[in-house]
Amino acid sequence: MKSLSNERIDFAVSTLKRLMNSRGMTQLQLAQLSDVNQSTISKVINGSQSPSLENLKKLFQAVGLKLSDVLNETDELGREILGYLATPLTGAVKDRQADAEVRRVVRQNKEIDSSPEFADVPFDLYWPGDYTHPLSNPEFPPGHVYLTDRSRASTHDFIILFCAEPSYGVGQENEIATQAGIPAIRLIPEGMSRMMLGSFVKSIDLGFRGSLRQGIVFSTDEMRSALTEIRRLYFHYRPLYKELNGKGFGERLRKLIDTRTGNYTKFAEDLGVNLAYLQVLMDEHPSVSNPSFRLLQKMAVILQEDIGYLMGRSEEFDPIWTESKLSWRAWATETPGLDAAVAISIKDDWRDQYRSQKLQPSSSSFRKPIRAMQKTDWDALYKERVKKLNATKNQGLF
């Protein structure tokens, strides 16, 4: 495992501070969730102490993110397979016997995960009841619990769903994992609802007998076999998605809203989401906010942008824009005496018109079919813009 550069550490700490601020999280809460001493967290936040790699990983896991995702260094930060164990909590705590049985099943799962056969690349299993239990940790507000659990359910390497009884929490986590493409191991009883059984989640379903009041029995051998399959998927997915980070989506969305509408409340209303989710879309890593394709389509319509541009890929892979940008650069380099401000403004204006034309093919913003700009085209636009500016000056309007 390599050590991080000072620049990467600074970036990680600044990201952590931003997340704490946007979530309203205190240092004490972060300490409770991460098992990192509060005094250490205080020194890291104020810059008087550089965090160890292990503490950085713990701090980001506390907010539901993997440090490797934040830094986009999947292969360099050591290997552990992070799992999320979803169980009934709020309903179970009302019955002492049920709560005790949930805890016993959690311990049993953790013991299986820590078996010697998995020691080379260990499992690290998180159970919300250890940190945000409704009785033991009532100080965490609902919004904070939801965002923390959503983060883990959508960014961890796998999820175990203990479907012991009807639970709004486990049902939500099933759907969050489905949308994020997170593989699941589901412990299911006879008679589980058709809605859950018909879910699109990629799951390995293991049956169990009994109940929280009578005791739960499931096959440990089947669980070990399921975990072995999870390991296989983990090593399959790592090289496929090591470049997948989505950095910049939130900043890009915020800037577009500021320049195109300037009203977060109206944008959220038009999008059909509450304002809290819009803030998450702008502030959190996209693996946490995870907007659906339908939401991205709506954003593109409201903001008059390509979905690809929202995701940061439109111009990078657009051959017309790429060729036009290259021809503009060649024209600007080869043409003496240009006014830089005018040259840049015609490029920016053409790009805005081009994006609008792609979104609305019937638009009259272009007099000719869309094609890549050539040096002669840029020169004609430049001369036309200069002519208009000179005419305006001569009229005494400048």
Summary of the structure (lengths in Angstrom):
residues: 398
radius of gyration: 26.4
end to end distance: 61.8
largest distance: 91.3
contacts: 1146
relative contact order: 0.07
helix: 59%
strand: 8%
